Amino acid sequence: MLSIAKLSFSRPNAVILDSVSINIKAGSHVSFMGQSGCGKSTLLQLIYGLHEFEGQISWQGVPLYGPSRNLLPGHAQMKYLAQDLGLMPYLTVVENIAYYLSAHTPALLQRRTNELLDMIEMQALAQRKVKSLSGGQQQLVALARALAQEPEVLLLDEPFGQIDTFKKNRLRRNIFGHARNQGITVLVATHDPEDVLPFSDTLVLLKDQGIFAQGDPVDLYRNPKIKAVAELFGDVNEIPIKLLKPYAKMDMDLLVYPHEFYVSETSGLAVRIKARYYMGSYFLYEAQTMEAMLTLFFNAPLPLEEGQEVFLNIPLEILTERIGNRPAP
Ligand SMILES: Nc1ncnc2c1ncn2[C@@H]1O[C@H](COP(=O)(O)OP(=O)(O)OP(=O)(O)O)[C@@H](O)[C@H]1O
């Protein structure tokens, strides 16, 4: 268990984290999200022991301290992968990875190196010097090198930030899957819901120097109780329920993702289309409600025209789920 109790940290001009407490089960994958500057990277750095702090952090019952109590920065059982990757630029990809591998025979070393090269899909670049690689490729070598060290805890700061979209999902599956098989506890600071929804056991939202919400990412996605949570996953609309269902007895705002609407020709919430964005497999529309002049966003597979009037609806099960989960007044 990674236990964080009443953790506080300030910079000269600002409190960054104020009395943060959380327990993280060994072997679990946890993502930290929140607006830029909310302290995600700082939290990972504090766990890794790079700054002095107030409060307690312990791993498997053993207290962890800041740099003044450690000979070298960082804890041996952890690996922290920051934006500056700390690679050895004049060595090759394979040398950077194999440097940290413990293997008793050359054949085993070769096999384990190959496994890691396969994982990051960089066999073809194995003999290239790291300094000649792109930022994204260096990021992958750093990930493989971190995993080669078989840490108990892996702390990743925006791990796929520089990787191209076309490879990203496959690499995420490889790397998070490898960490899961090895029983490594993974903590990720990210802005990207695709790092979180398919891979994390827990999502933690940082806001106002503390933990604002935490839970199963799928629950938080499906039943966001407040807009700040829904917004982590992209665009979201906040709509007074009476606009959608005029006969509704309660007064509340409903959070609706753009893909949850469906378009009807005949009935629903009347909107006029203001703008259309082609998104590949669908169109994203900006529209204005005819009543209350509210701006909202919805997705549809069809090319609708600017100025066109359509009716929007949301499936009954989403309506019931959201109403059932509304925050207490
Ligand atoms: N070396 C530093 N010196 C002074 N202030 C810093 C330093 N590093 C970070 N900060 C400040 O601390 C706050 C938290 O920064 P941190 O990098 O932890 O945020 P973050 O949530 O990881 O942001 P991002 O999503 O943009 O990476 C920010 O206000 C930032 O400006």
The ligand as an ORCA input file, in Angstrom:
! r2SCAN-3c Opt
* xyz 0 1
  N      10.238     24.507    -10.275
  C       9.186     25.260     -9.979
  N       9.320     26.463     -9.416
  C       8.258     27.230     -9.094
  N       6.989     26.845     -9.292
  C       6.789     25.666     -9.857
  C       7.855     24.789    -10.233
  N       7.332     23.657    -10.764
  C       6.001     23.819    -10.726
  N       5.667     25.003    -10.182
  C       4.294     25.505     -9.969
  O       3.609     24.578     -9.136
  C       2.252     24.431     -9.558
  C       1.976     22.940     -9.800
  O       2.774     22.524    -10.902
  P       2.698     21.041    -11.495
  O       3.766     20.942    -12.512
  O       2.687     20.083    -10.372
  O       1.242     21.054    -12.166
  P       0.569     19.977    -13.125
  O      -0.801     19.734    -12.602
  O       1.460     18.799    -13.287
  O       0.497     20.806    -14.479
  P       0.571     20.296    -16.012
  O      -0.697     19.539    -16.248
  O       0.618     21.577    -16.776
  O       1.825     19.474    -16.155
  C       2.096     25.306    -10.788
  O       1.493     26.524    -10.384
  C       3.503     25.558    -11.267
  O       3.601     26.803    -11.888
*
